[in-house]
Amino acid sequence: MWPERAFSGDAGASRQQAAQRSTLVSVGVNTLLATIQILVGWLSHSQALVADGLHSLADLLADGVVLLANHHSHRDADADHQYGHYRFENAASLALGLLLIFVGGHMLWSAIDRLQNTSSLVSIAPMALAVALTGLISKEILFQYLLHVATRVRSSLLIANAWHARSDSLSSLVVSIGVAGNLLGYKLFDPIAALLVGLMVLRMGVHFAWEALNDLMDRAASQEEVDAIHQTIITTPGVLGLHNLRTRKVGDLLMVDVHLEIDGDLRVREGHDIAEHVQERVQRLHRVVDVMTHVDPKP
């Protein structure tokens, strides 16, 4: 659930700055981890550690998607996109999900191939375990940081990226167990760990892609959020009732359509002022970018 606070125009700028800053931190961490994990994994003959490094490499591409979406989604409306570019974030989340599906599928294929050729399995050098544990700690710290920022600025794209980092920390835990098992003499532990990492990445990719696809198909806000918007409208002075309240997601924001019931004896200007007041309150108190109102006279 999002924190209870008013949504204003300044929030958009702060969200963009927070997204860029936190994503750049993620870029730095993942660049270092991917380089070390792939290099040490190759030198120590650990397929699981290489898989974890590829996962970190996928994070770098994901961070690039986030930075791109953060830049384009905040562009002003133009002749071709008269409702703005907010849905660029939803499209970017879909791209991130498809990327994870591809990476996870590749990991699965490589791990299954390795398991089918057990004669090629070798003992892993001990340095692989130290790198795996370092990756585990680093990714968990990164997850906590990214989730804190994403929740504060209310960004579903950043939340997706944060949970991707959490999947990384879980995969690093699996890799650590796999490497430790190999060092204890159980050589199958390493490719099994690589297989599990692939499954985790694939599952996360399917989840992100499905959620983004639903958002692109005009998914409504949660019932809790709709009820809150309803309460804001019905308590606006001059509003006697409302019906046909509809919401749809655009990026991390919402668009709202509603029919307002007002006193039929009021003048047109008075009815217009009530509708304007409704729009102002809803946009100020909720993560709503626009409110389309229709005024129905009530006897």
WOWOWO-V54895 format. One record per residue. RES is the residue in one letter. PSI is psi in whole degrees, 0 to 359 (999 if undefined). BURIAL is 1 if it has 9 or more other C-alpha atoms within 8 Angstrom, else 0. Layout:
res: <RES;RES>
psi: <PSI;PSI>
burial: <BURIAL;BURIAL>
This chain:
res: <M;W;P;E;R;A;F;S;G;D;A;G;A;S;R;Q;Q;A;A;Q;R;S;T;L;V;S;V;G;V;N;T;L;L;A;T;I;Q;I;L;V;G;W;L;S;H;S;Q;A;L;V;A;D;G;L;H;S;L;A;D;L;L;A;D;G;V;V;L;L;A;N;H;H;S;H;R;D;A;D;A;D;H;Q;Y;G;H;Y;R;F;E;N;A;A;S;L;A;L;G;L;L;L;I;F;V;G;G;H;M;L;W;S;A;I;D;R;L;Q;N;T;S;S;L;V;S;I;A;P;M;A;L;A;V;A;L;T;G;L;I;S;K;E;I;L;F;Q;Y;L;L;H;V;A;T;R;V;R;S;S;L;L;I;A;N;A;W;H;A;R;S;D;S;L;S;S;L;V;V;S;I;G;V;A;G;N;L;L;G;Y;K;L;F;D;P;I;A;A;L;L;V;G;L;M;V;L;R;M;G;V;H;F;A;W;E;A;L;N;D;L;M;D;R;A;A;S;Q;E;E;V;D;A;I;H;Q;T;I;I;T;T;P;G;V;L;G;L;H;N;L;R;T;R;K;V;G;D;L;L;M;V;D;V;H;L;E;I;D;G;D;L;R;V;R;E;G;H;D;I;A;E;H;V;Q;E;R;V;Q;R;L;H;R;V;V;D;V;M;T;H;V;D;P;K;P>
psi: <138;153;148;108;160;148;130;174;327;336;325;317;319;324;317;316;317;320;316;316;313;325;324;324;316;321;314;314;314;328;314;314;315;317;311;316;314;317;309;322;320;316;328;1;35;108;325;318;323;319;319;323;321;326;316;324;322;326;321;316;321;319;322;320;317;315;319;314;320;324;312;328;341;9;149;160;149;187;327;338;79;348;12;186;25;326;357;327;318;318;322;322;322;317;320;317;317;323;316;324;316;312;315;320;320;318;317;314;315;319;318;319;320;321;334;349;65;339;340;356;137;169;147;144;142;334;339;324;319;318;320;317;322;318;320;310;316;318;327;319;319;319;311;320;312;320;322;314;315;319;322;321;359;61;115;328;318;326;319;318;324;314;334;319;325;321;328;317;323;320;323;327;315;317;318;318;318;316;317;319;320;319;335;0;357;89;336;342;323;307;330;319;319;322;315;321;317;318;320;316;318;316;316;320;317;319;311;316;319;317;316;321;319;321;322;341;33;46;140;166;166;158;324;317;322;317;322;319;319;316;321;318;313;337;4;129;133;343;119;340;176;158;172;42;118;147;154;145;138;101;231;6;179;150;141;135;137;145;124;136;119;169;122;345;354;155;161;317;321;320;321;319;322;316;321;322;320;312;315;316;316;317;330;326;349;168;60;129;333;149;120;118;146;127;124;123;136;129;999>
burial: <0;0;0;0;0;0;1;1;0;0;1;1;0;1;1;1;0;1;1;1;0;1;1;1;0;1;1;0;1;1;1;0;1;1;1;1;1;1;1;1;1;1;0;1;1;1;1;1;1;1;1;1;1;1;1;1;1;1;1;1;0;1;1;0;1;1;1;0;1;1;1;1;1;1;0;0;1;0;0;0;0;0;0;1;1;1;1;1;1;1;1;1;1;1;1;1;1;1;1;1;1;1;1;1;1;1;1;1;0;0;1;1;0;1;1;0;0;0;0;0;1;0;1;1;0;0;0;1;1;0;1;1;1;0;1;1;1;1;1;1;0;1;1;1;1;1;1;0;1;1;1;0;1;1;1;0;1;1;1;1;1;1;1;1;1;1;1;1;1;1;1;1;1;1;1;1;1;1;1;1;1;1;1;0;0;0;1;1;1;1;1;1;1;1;1;1;1;1;1;1;1;1;1;1;1;1;1;1;1;1;1;1;1;1;1;1;0;1;1;0;1;0;0;0;0;1;0;0;1;1;0;1;1;1;0;1;0;0;1;1;0;1;0;0;1;0;1;1;1;1;1;1;1;1;1;1;1;1;1;1;1;1;1;0;0;0;0;0;0;0;1;0;0;1;1;0;1;1;1;0;1;1;1;1;1;1;1;1;0;1;1;1;1;0;1;1;1;0;0>
